[in-house]
């Protein structure tokens, strides 16, 4: 999960059409559970291996090599070097059906994006869990290939933290070349292990930036004042304590809650320039914030505003697909009640998975990784004490293997 910069001095302030349906077949019963039970210990060791060797966005050579090796051993057709260090594994079922993609991200969190700052890249966002779950799904479905309809395309993506890996895979033509009809993914979330949170109609905000240059004899002081004025456009602030995080997680599950509409913004002045980075929900609010920044800058004589590029798009998940996934998850044994998010979550992060959902429908679901009794920061991405419960790996594999098999059934 790509994060906006963290730090005590920071001031924050078209989905595709749905494809619903369902299938209950051999891969949705005890066969999946049996395969996961056989693989689970090995998957945990794989995760620990990946965790010990974090790699920065765009530098995932070792992780990509491990992924390719495991996919080939499972019998998938593997292509490496896609969009950088991306790995694509293709699994053909024994029966005709649809082509469905499953995406996992492989990179670690850069030091600057660790809450409070860090010394080196670290797997504090759960991408090691994501990669391991995807490998587990590939291994399980490969073992059950005789029951599987259609084709599953596994996308192991580099450079999510820099919001560039998805674009690289898409530009490499992977969706068109494989004929992907829909796509699915999990992300670690601050929910009890065993619980999932679905995101129908919501997802994560995009991101926009602005730069204002102030001229005149008191330009430096004017830039500081303007940064404070722009910072006041923020409607939400970052959590300061674990209790704040708990409240934010609860608020995201509240219909029409405080995150139904928000601006998360930081503005900083350096000499005569004001740098602004912000996220909005819904994404239509970017036009409002543009206008407000221009209005505030206009009050300072000679100030010039530039918006370097189009906002990075918000990730919006089709609601019918999320409802179908929730029904699937409820059929699984032993899961906690399925949480439903009613707002963009979390409000201070972005996700380049948005670019896939602009092209094909799909789901993006949070996998609970919070151990019983553990502080919420141990399950909240980018915190230095992030330590997901490894039991979530088997839970994620069971859920997603059955779900993907269901979606490939025509």
Secondary structure, DSSP 8 states (H G I E B T S, - for coil): -EE----TT----------------GGGTHHHHHHHHHHHHHHHHHHHHHHHT---TT--HHHHHHHHHHHHHHT-EEEEEETTTEEEEEEE-SEEEEEEEEEEE---B-GGGSTT--SS-B--SSHHHHHHHHHHHHHHHHHTGGG-EEEEEEEEES-TTTT-HHHHHHHTTHHHHHT--EEEEEEEEEEETT-EEE-BT-EE--BEEEEEE--STTHHHHHHHHHHHHHTT-S-----SHHHHHHHHHHHTSTT-TTSSEEEEEEEEETTEEEEEEEEESTTHHHHHHHHHHHHHHTSTT-EEE--S--B--EEB-HHHHHHHHHHHHHSTT----EE--S-SSTTEE-TTHHHHTTSEEEEEEEEEE-TT--GGGSSTT-TT----THHHHHHHHHHHHHHHHHH--
